């Protein structure tokens, strides 16, 4: 990056940091992993700032970088094992009414690509076209993944409500 571009980059990062952290958290559901993910993306953004700032929508460009970095991280072999403090048979604690962690638990039940589509479409409020472009998939895939993801979330929410966990 050129020295004269640095103030613009710093200003952009300062203005968008919390939004990027929240989006990363919705993807990975771990604040520490979200911070690592944002750090990785901001380093990549620093290196390619001249290309990124030339994009039609810098926020969409950076969200795409964030989503792709998360998907790349999910593909790594060490991510296939999940250390657990309790045996997998342990039941999750009940969620208090109004507690948003229940939504996070429901989102974690979706696959990585489906979760990315749902987060980008309904949390980041992107259009089908924008989501397809960011993820490098067809618009039809975005529509089907959105529909399946919402259907899965509705079913899980009904089950969790019936069991008193939501």
C-alpha positions as CSV (number, residue, x, y, z in Angstrom):
1,X,0.0,0.0,0.0
2,X,1.2,3.5,-0.8
3,X,1.8,5.7,2.2
4,X,-0.8,8.3,1.0
5,X,-3.5,5.6,0.9
6,X,-3.0,4.6,4.5
7,X,-5.3,7.3,6.1
8,X,-8.2,6.3,3.9
9,X,-7.7,2.6,4.8
10,X,-7.5,3.4,8.5
11,X,-10.7,5.5,8.3
12,X,-12.5,2.7,6.5
13,X,-11.4,0.1,9.0
14,X,-12.3,2.3,12.0
15,X,-15.8,2.9,10.6
16,X,-16.6,-0.8,9.7
17,X,-14.8,-2.7,12.5
18,X,-17.8,-3.6,14.6
19,X,-19.9,-4.5,11.6
20,X,-17.2,-6.8,10.3
21,X,-16.9,-8.4,13.8
22,X,-20.6,-9.0,14.1
23,X,-20.8,-10.5,10.6
24,X,-17.8,-12.8,11.3
25,X,-19.4,-13.8,14.6
26,X,-22.6,-14.8,12.8
27,X,-20.6,-16.9,10.5
28,X,-18.4,-18.7,13.0
29,X,-20.3,-18.2,16.4
30,X,-17.1,-17.7,18.4
31,X,-15.9,-14.2,19.2
32,X,-12.2,-15.2,19.3
33,X,-12.5,-16.9,15.9
34,X,-14.4,-13.9,14.6
35,X,-11.6,-11.6,15.7
36,X,-9.0,-13.8,14.1
37,X,-11.1,-13.9,10.9
38,X,-11.5,-10.1,10.8
39,X,-7.7,-9.7,11.4
40,X,-6.9,-12.0,8.5
41,X,-9.3,-10.2,6.2
42,X,-8.0,-6.7,7.3
43,X,-4.4,-7.8,6.5
44,X,-5.5,-9.0,3.1
45,X,-7.4,-5.8,2.6
46,X,-4.4,-3.8,3.5
47,X,-2.3,-5.6,0.9
48,X,-5.0,-5.1,-1.8
49,X,-6.5,-1.7,-0.7
50,X,-5.9,-0.1,-4.1
51,X,-7.9,-2.8,-5.8
52,X,-10.6,-2.9,-3.1
53,X,-11.2,0.8,-3.0
54,X,-11.8,0.8,-6.7
55,X,-14.7,-1.7,-6.4
56,X,-18.2,-0.4,-7.0
57,X,-19.2,-1.3,-3.4
58,X,-16.2,-1.6,-1.0
59,X,-18.4,-3.0,1.8
60,X,-19.6,-5.8,-0.4
61,X,-16.1,-6.5,-1.5
62,X,-14.9,-6.8,2.1
63,X,-17.9,-8.9,3.1
64,X,-17.0,-11.2,0.2
65,X,-13.4,-11.4,1.5
66,X,-14.7,-12.2,5.0
67,X,-17.1,-14.9,3.8
68,X,-14.5,-16.5,1.6
69,X,-11.9,-16.4,4.4
70,X,-14.4,-18.1,6.7
71,X,-15.2,-20.8,4.2
72,X,-11.5,-21.4,3.5
73,X,-10.9,-21.7,7.3
74,X,-13.8,-24.3,7.5
75,X,-12.1,-26.4,4.9
76,X,-8.9,-26.8,6.9
77,X,-8.4,-30.3,8.3
78,X,-8.0,-29.2,12.0
79,X,-11.4,-27.7,11.9
80,X,-13.1,-31.1,11.5
81,X,-12.4,-31.9,15.2
82,X,-14.3,-30.0,17.8
83,X,-13.0,-30.2,21.4
84,X,-15.8,-30.6,23.9
85,X,-15.7,-29.9,27.6
86,X,-18.7,-32.2,28.0
87,X,-19.5,-35.5,26.3
88,X,-21.6,-34.9,23.1
89,X,-24.6,-36.5,24.9
90,X,-24.8,-33.5,27.3
91,X,-27.9,-31.4,26.8
92,X,-27.6,-27.7,26.0
93,X,-28.7,-25.4,28.8
94,X,-32.2,-23.9,28.4
95,X,-32.3,-20.4,26.8
96,X,-33.9,-17.6,28.7
97,X,-36.7,-15.7,26.8
98,X,-35.2,-12.9,24.8
99,X,-31.7,-14.5,24.8
100,X,-30.3,-14.2,21.3
101,X,-27.8,-17.1,21.8
102,X,-30.7,-19.5,20.9
103,X,-30.7,-18.0,17.4
104,X,-26.9,-18.6,17.2
105,X,-27.4,-22.2,18.3
106,X,-30.0,-22.6,15.5
107,X,-27.6,-21.0,12.9
108,X,-24.8,-23.3,13.9
109,X,-27.0,-26.3,12.9
110,X,-26.8,-25.2,9.2
111,X,-24.0,-26.2,7.0
112,X,-21.3,-23.6,6.2
113,X,-22.5,-22.6,2.7
114,X,-26.1,-22.5,3.8
115,X,-25.2,-20.4,6.9
116,X,-23.2,-18.0,4.7
117,X,-26.2,-17.6,2.4
118,X,-28.7,-17.0,5.3
119,X,-26.3,-14.5,7.1
120,X,-25.6,-12.6,3.9
121,X,-29.2,-12.5,2.8
122,X,-31.0,-11.8,6.0
123,X,-28.4,-10.3,8.4
124,X,-26.4,-8.2,5.9
125,X,-29.6,-7.6,3.8
126,X,-27.9,-8.4,0.5
127,X,-29.9,-9.2,-2.6
128,X,-29.9,-12.6,-4.3
129,X,-27.7,-11.2,-7.0
130,X,-25.2,-9.7,-4.5
131,X,-25.0,-12.9,-2.4
132,X,-24.5,-15.0,-5.5
133,X,-21.7,-12.7,-6.7
134,X,-20.0,-12.7,-3.3
135,X,-20.1,-16.4,-2.9
136,X,-19.4,-17.2,-6.5
137,X,-22.5,-19.3,-7.0
138,X,-25.6,-19.0,-9.1
139,X,-28.7,-17.0,-8.1
140,X,-30.7,-20.2,-8.2
141,X,-28.4,-21.8,-5.7
142,X,-28.8,-18.7,-3.4
143,X,-32.5,-19.0,-3.6
144,X,-32.6,-22.7,-2.9
145,X,-30.1,-22.5,-0.1
146,X,-32.0,-19.6,1.4
147,X,-35.3,-21.5,1.3
148,X,-33.8,-24.7,2.7
149,X,-31.9,-22.8,5.4
150,X,-35.0,-21.0,6.5
151,X,-37.0,-24.2,6.4
152,X,-34.4,-25.9,8.6
153,X,-34.3,-23.0,11.0
154,X,-38.1,-22.9,11.3
155,X,-38.2,-26.6,12.1
156,X,-35.5,-26.4,14.6
157,X,-37.1,-23.3,16.2
158,X,-40.4,-25.2,16.6
159,X,-38.6,-28.2,18.1
160,X,-36.6,-26.0,20.5
161,X,-39.7,-24.1,21.5
162,X,-41.6,-27.3,22.2
163,X,-38.7,-28.6,24.3
164,X,-38.6,-25.3,26.2
165,X,-35.1,-24.3,24.9
166,X,-36.2,-21.3,22.9
